[in-house]
């Protein structure tokens, strides 16, 4: 994997004391590097998944643009009493902010945010409010950055009709085992085909504009300051690109409002918690204020329902294809992940009037 060689490329001034796998990301390989025996000089080392991100240079180009733009705004935009950090990308020996190993692996290193933690699932209403603030603050910081300033690093990302077409092609191209869980997934998708185009149709009609989005603002990507319990950073910026902010809002709510998390051990524990939704939106609009007009807030319910369905669709398709996209620890994990998201979508649908009322009140 060239792990130690990559670490030395970015941490050349200090001996490499220890390298540990870091986080629970489903796509890239991520490591925490301790660049000295006494624990100083820590940084994050990452190998980009080339099957997912076919143009990793575009990712780095986008991040340079976003980092410069956000950096220029932070001093005046950050509320008093709160720190906010953008990760810094480190230069390798050749002064580039990435290194390509002899097998073509694409590596980059970034600063480690000290005195901060992330969580795989939400832990309290206060936490949900801070997750909402982080997403809203990020949207505010990039709200005046033109979508055309960034490359589309993942064409079709969050375009649900494309995922549906891919699923259909996979389903028709190979035999599928007949189990109750697989039959449930197929039936679930079939009954919700018309749901897939709700946001893309609104975009085509000019009701939802393109903006800069994070692309993956799940709970695990929100760093919380261990001293103040305030959100301090939104990390994992590879999917920052032009898109609909409703993808971000829907994805954040999907992740934030299911206390059982994406890897729930029991499907019976999976639910959409309305009070967590209320807390998230309180934090979001405290940061974003008038960022989202009333005409666009009408689509927030559609977005959270859609993104839960979409992620389940993607997990199930990847399961059928042989786990090519999402990293797995056991053979049925992507099927299990799909079932969690479909159960969450059902919970959202069963509480539609309550959730829609909370959104209107927010």
NORCOR-V466991 format. One record per pair of residues at least 4 apart in sequence whose ideal C-beta (glycine too) atoms are under 8 Angstrom apart, sorted by the first residue. I is the first residue (numbers start at 1). GAP is how many residues later the second one is. If there is no record, write none. Layout:
I/GAP
I/GAP
This chain:
1/28
1/46
1/104
2/4
2/99
2/100
2/101
2/103
2/105
3/4
3/16
3/28
3/42
4/4
4/12
4/15
5/4
5/96
6/4
6/39
6/41
6/93
6/95
6/99
6/101
6/103
7/4
7/9
7/12
7/24
7/26
7/28
7/38
7/102
8/4
8/8
9/83
9/84
9/90
9/98
9/100
10/23
10/33
10/35
10/80
10/81
10/82
10/89
10/97
10/99
11/5
11/22
11/24
11/30
11/32
11/98
12/81
13/22
13/28
14/21
14/22
14/26
14/27
15/20
15/21
15/22
16/17
16/18
16/19
17/17
17/18
17/19
17/20
17/22
18/15
18/16
19/12
19/13
19/14
19/15
19/26
20/11
20/12
21/8
21/9
21/10
21/11
22/8
22/9
22/10
22/22
23/7
23/95
23/197
24/96
24/196
25/5
25/211
25/302
26/300
26/301
27/22
27/25
27/211
27/298
27/299
27/300
28/18
28/19
28/20
28/21
28/210
29/17
29/18
29/20
30/14
30/15
30/16
31/13
31/14
31/15
32/10
32/11
32/12
32/13
32/80
33/9
33/10
33/11
33/12
33/76
34/5
34/7
34/8
35/5
35/6
35/7
35/8
36/4
36/5
42/70
42/72
43/47
43/66
43/67
43/68
43/69
44/43
44/65
44/66
44/67
44/68
45/62
45/63
45/64
46/61
46/62
46/63
46/64
47/58
47/59
47/60
48/5
48/8
48/11
48/58
48/59
48/60
48/190
49/4
50/4
50/6
50/54
50/55
50/56
51/273
51/274
52/102
52/273
53/6
53/53
53/100
53/101
53/185
55/4
55/96
55/98
56/4
56/42
56/50
57/4
57/41
58/4
58/93
58/95
59/4
59/94
59/179
60/4
60/29
60/37
60/38
60/48
61/4
61/90
62/4
62/88
62/89
62/91
62/175
62/178
62/179
63/4
63/26
63/174
63/177
64/4
64/25
64/33
65/4
65/80
65/84
65/85
66/4
66/20
66/76
66/79
66/84
66/146
66/171
66/174
67/4
67/19
67/21
67/22
68/4
69/4
69/72
69/73
69/76
69/80
70/4
70/16
70/71
70/72
71/15
73/4
73/68
74/4
74/10
74/12
74/67
77/60
77/63
77/64
78/4
78/5
78/6
81/147
82/146
82/148
82/150
83/142
83/147
83/149
84/53
84/147
84/148
84/149
85/26
85/28
85/138
85/147
85/148
86/147
87/23
87/24
87/26
87/146
87/148
87/150
88/22
88/23
89/8
89/19
89/20
89/21
89/22
90/7
90/18
90/19
90/20
90/21
91/4
91/5
91/6
92/4
92/5
92/6
92/7
92/17
94/5
97/11
98/8
98/9
98/10
99/7
99/8
99/9
100/4
100/5
100/6
100/7
101/4
101/6
113/110
113/119
113/120
113/122
115/110
115/111
115/112
116/107
116/108
116/109
116/110
116/116
116/117
117/106
117/107
117/109
118/101
118/102
118/103
118/104
118/105
118/106
118/117
119/4
119/8
119/100
119/101
119/105
120/99
120/100
120/141
120/142
120/143
121/98
121/137
121/138
121/139
121/140
121/141
122/5
122/6
122/9
122/97
122/133
122/134
122/135
122/136
122/137
122/154
123/4
124/4
125/4
125/150
125/151
125/154
126/4
126/103
126/153
127/4
127/97
127/102
128/4
128/128
128/129
128/148
128/151
128/152
128/155
129/4
129/150
129/151
129/153
129/154
129/157
130/4
130/92
130/94
130/99
130/100
130/101
130/153
131/4
131/88
131/91
131/100
131/121
131/125
131/149
131/152
132/4
132/120
132/124
132/147
132/148
132/149
132/150
132/151
132/152
132/153
132/154
132/155
133/4
133/97
133/98
133/150
133/151
133/153
133/154
134/4
134/83
134/88
134/97
134/99
134/100
134/149
134/153
135/4
135/79
135/82
135/87
135/99
135/113
135/114
135/117
135/149
135/152
136/4
136/147
136/148
136/149
136/150
136/151
136/152
136/155
137/4
137/94
137/97
137/150
137/151
138/4
138/76
138/79
138/96
139/4
139/72
139/74
139/106
139/109
139/148
139/149
139/152
140/147
140/148
140/149
140/151
142/69
142/70
142/98
143/68
143/69
143/148
145/4
145/5
145/67
147/63
147/64
147/65
147/95
148/94
149/63
150/62
150/90
150/91
150/92
151/90
152/89
152/90
153/85
153/86
153/87
153/88
154/61
154/85
154/87
156/6
156/7
157/58
157/82
157/84
157/86
158/57
158/85
158/86
158/89
158/93
158/149
158/152
159/4
159/41
160/4
160/35
160/36
160/37
160/39
160/40
160/146
160/149
160/150
160/153
161/4
161/35
161/36
161/39
162/4
163/4
163/33
163/147
163/150
163/151
163/154
164/4
164/25
164/29
164/32
164/149
165/4
166/4
166/151
167/4
167/22
167/146
167/149
167/150
167/153
168/4
169/4
170/4
170/147
170/150
170/151
171/5
171/15
171/149
174/146
176/6
176/10
176/144
177/5
178/4
178/5
179/4
180/4
181/4
181/154
181/158
182/4
182/153
183/4
184/4
184/155
184/158
185/4
185/127
185/131
185/150
185/153
185/154
185/157
186/4
187/4
188/4
188/124
188/154
188/157
189/4
189/124
189/127
192/4
192/117
192/153
195/110
195/111
195/114
196/110
196/113
196/114
197/4
198/4
198/101
198/104
198/108
199/4
199/9
199/45
199/47
199/48
199/100
199/103
199/104
199/107
200/4
201/4
202/5
202/6
202/97
203/4
203/5
203/6
203/7
203/41
207/88
207/89
207/92
208/36
208/38
208/88
208/91
209/35
210/32
210/33
210/34
211/31
211/32
211/33
211/34
212/28
212/29
212/30
212/31
213/26
213/27
213/28
213/29
213/30
213/31
213/32
213/34
213/35
214/7
214/20
214/23
214/25
214/26
214/34
215/23
215/24
215/25
215/26
215/28
215/32
215/33
216/5
216/20
216/22
216/23
216/35
217/4
217/5
217/17
217/31
217/34
217/35
217/38
218/33
218/34
218/36
218/37
218/44
219/33
219/36
219/37
219/42
220/35
221/13
221/14
221/15
222/9
222/11
222/12
222/13
223/8
223/9
223/10
223/11
223/12
224/5
224/6
224/7
224/8
225/4
225/5
225/6
225/7
243/4
243/5
245/4
245/47
246/4
246/50
246/53
246/54
246/56
246/57
247/4
247/56
247/60
248/4
249/4
249/35
249/51
249/54
249/55
250/4
250/50
250/52
250/53
250/54
250/55
250/56
250/57
250/58
251/4
251/56
251/60
252/4
252/28
252/32
253/4
253/24
253/27
253/47
253/50
253/51
253/54
254/4
254/50
254/53
254/54
254/57
254/87
254/90
255/7
256/20
256/21
256/24
257/15
257/16
257/17
257/19
257/20
257/23
257/47
258/4
258/6
258/12
258/13
258/14
258/15
258/82
258/86
259/10
259/12
259/14
259/17
260/4
260/5
260/6
260/9
260/10
260/11
260/80
262/75
262/78
262/79
263/73
263/74
263/77
264/5
264/6
264/76
265/4
266/4
267/72
267/73
267/76
270/70
270/73
270/74
270/77
271/73
271/76
272/5
272/32
272/36
272/72
272/75
272/76
272/79
272/83
273/4
274/4
274/77
274/80
274/81
274/84
275/4
276/4
277/4
277/27
277/78
277/81
277/82
278/4
278/80
278/83
278/84
279/4
280/4
281/4
281/77
281/78
281/81
282/4
282/80
283/4
284/4
284/78
285/4
285/7
285/77
288/4
292/4
292/5
293/4
294/4
297/62
297/63
297/65
299/4
300/4
300/59
301/4
301/51
301/54
301/55
301/58
302/4
303/4
304/4
304/44
304/51
305/4
305/40
305/43
305/44
306/4
307/4
308/4
308/33
308/34
308/36
308/37
308/40
309/4
309/32
309/33
309/36
310/4
311/4
311/26
311/30
312/4
312/25
312/26
312/27
312/28
312/29
312/30
312/32
312/33
313/4
313/25
314/4
314/11
314/12
315/4
315/11
315/19
315/20
315/22
315/23
315/26
316/4
316/18
316/19
316/22
317/4
318/5
318/6
318/7
318/8
318/16
319/4
319/13
319/15
319/16
319/19
321/4
323/4
323/5
323/8
323/10
323/11
326/8
326/11
328/5
328/6
329/4
332/4
333/4
334/4
335/4
336/4
337/4
338/4
339/4
340/4
341/4
342/4
343/4
344/4
345/4
346/4
347/4
348/4
348/7
351/4
352/4
353/4
354/4
355/4
356/4
357/4
358/4
